[in-house]
Amino acid sequence: MSDAPLMPKATAVWLIDNTSLTFDQIAAFCHLHTLEVKGIADGDVAPGVRGIDPVVGQQLTRDEIEKAEADKGYRMKLSRPKTAVKTAKKQARYVPTSRRQERPNAIAWIVKNHPEVPDSVISKLLGTTKNTIEAIRTKQHWNSANLEPMDPVTLGFCSQIDLDAAVRKASERRAEIEAAGALPEGATLAPAAETETGDEDEGQETDLDKVFANFGSDEKA
């Protein structure tokens, strides 16, 4: 979303540590679910993510923070940069051969920490197959006993921005479905699609909007 801060989880970490804002206020500003913000505060979500000061990044003013701290019902507004910043074209992400064997550990990390992210998104994000993801979800992977969940950002499989965007979109989609009462008890948002994305997709830019485009129709099928 255009009105969401960059690196929303890292921003949430900083706001939790440095302000007296409520979880609802932080969630509204960072476009996260309130329970996700609570999980960050408890250390269950985004462990190891370093906080980013949105004031220094000119995404939030000190006045906005103070106004929100004084009024728990106030929702902070994102600051607009005074000068336009041109971003360089995204380069294909290269994963060293020595790190590629860690891909199952990266999948295990997302499956464990963000089970709401659908397999189609994980597949594009990490350059893997849906069969591999499903095997890890159901603990049928040939090396399940030895898998150690590891942050895919740390391993270099994706950027923190892409990961945050994937989690945010999945959380928003889940909230919409729950609000409509269409999510069966115990269900997740991971669709059982049969098409696969192999290692040939590795290094390509993740188009999360395209991956999520038909997600709703799959739910209703």
SVG drawing of the C-alpha trace seen along z (x, -y; Angstrom):
<svg xmlns="http://www.w3.org/2000/svg" viewBox="-19 -19 48 58">
<polyline fill="none" stroke="black" stroke-width="0.4" points="0.0,0.0 1.2,-3.5 0.4,-4.8 2.3,-2.1 5.8,-2.7 8.8,-1.0 10.0,2.0 6.7,2.1 7.9,4.8 11.2,3.0 9.3,-0.2 6.9,1.6 9.9,2.9 11.2,-0.6 7.8,-2.0 7.3,0.7 10.7,0.1 10.7,-3.7 7.2,-4.9 4.1,-4.4 1.8,-3.8 -0.8,-1.1 -0.6,2.1 -3.7,0.9 -2.0,-2.4 1.2,-0.7 -0.7,1.8 -2.7,-0.8 0.4,-2.9 2.4,0.2 -0.5,1.9 -0.1,5.0 -2.6,7.0 -2.8,6.1 -2.0,9.6 1.0,9.6 2.3,6.4 1.7,8.1 3.7,11.1 6.5,8.8 6.4,7.3 6.5,10.8 9.3,11.9 7.2,14.5 7.1,12.7 10.0,11.3 12.7,12.3 16.1,10.7 14.6,7.9 16.3,4.6 14.1,1.6 14.2,-1.3 13.5,-4.9 10.7,-6.2 11.4,-9.8 15.0,-9.6 13.6,-8.0 11.2,-11.0 8.2,-8.7 6.8,-10.0 7.2,-13.2 7.9,-13.5 4.8,-15.6 2.6,-12.8 4.1,-10.4 3.4,-12.8 -0.1,-13.5 -0.8,-9.7 0.7,-9.1 -1.6,-11.7 -4.7,-10.4 -4.9,-6.6 -7.7,-6.9 -5.5,-8.9 -4.1,-7.2 -0.8,-8.5 -0.3,-9.7 2.6,-8.8 4.8,-11.7 5.5,-12.4 9.1,-13.0 9.8,-16.6 11.9,-15.4 11.2,-12.6 13.6,-9.7 14.2,-7.6 14.7,-3.9 17.1,-1.8 15.6,1.0 15.5,4.2 18.3,6.5 17.9,10.3 18.8,11.8 21.7,14.2 22.0,17.0 25.4,18.6 25.5,22.3 26.7,22.9 23.5,21.4 21.1,23.1 21.1,26.2 19.6,24.1 16.4,23.4 14.4,26.1 15.4,24.3 14.1,21.0 10.8,22.6 10.5,24.2 11.0,20.7 8.2,19.2 5.9,22.2 6.5,22.0 6.4,18.2 3.9,17.2 1.6,20.2 -0.9,17.8 1.4,17.1 0.1,19.3 2.4,21.8 2.2,19.9 3.8,16.8 6.4,18.8 7.3,20.5 7.9,17.2 9.6,15.7 12.2,18.5 12.3,20.0 11.1,23.4 8.3,25.9 4.9,26.2 5.5,29.9 8.6,29.1 6.6,26.6 3.8,29.1 6.2,31.8 7.8,29.5 4.4,28.3 3.3,32.0 6.7,33.1 7.0,35.5 10.2,34.0 13.0,36.5 15.2,34.4 12.4,33.2 14.2,34.5 17.2,32.3 15.6,29.1 16.3,26.0 14.0,23.0 16.3,20.1 15.3,16.5 15.2,16.4 16.4,12.8 19.5,13.7 20.1,16.6 19.8,14.2 16.8,15.8 14.6,12.7 14.6,9.1 13.0,8.0 10.8,5.7 9.5,8.6 9.0,10.8 7.1,8.1 4.9,7.5 4.1,11.1 3.2,11.5 1.1,8.2 -0.9,9.3 -1.5,12.7 -2.6,11.2 -5.0,8.8 -6.4,11.6 -7.0,13.7 -8.6,10.9 -11.0,10.3 -11.9,14.0 -12.4,14.2 -14.6,11.1 -16.7,12.7 -16.9,15.9 -15.6,17.9 -12.5,19.5 -13.2,23.0 -11.9,23.7 -8.2,24.8 -7.8,23.8 -4.8,21.9 -4.5,19.6 -2.1,22.0 -3.9,23.1 -3.3,26.6 -2.3,25.6 -0.7,28.1 1.4,25.9 5.0,25.7 7.8,23.2 11.2,24.8 14.7,23.6 14.6,21.9 12.6,19.1 15.5,18.5 16.8,14.9 13.7,13.5 11.9,10.5 8.9,11.5 5.6,10.1 3.5,10.5 0.5,8.6 0.3,11.0 0.6,14.1 -2.2,12.8 -4.4,11.7 -6.3,15.0 -6.0,16.1 -9.5,15.2 -11.0,17.2 -9.1,20.3 -10.6,19.9 -14.2,19.9 -13.6,22.8"/>
</svg>
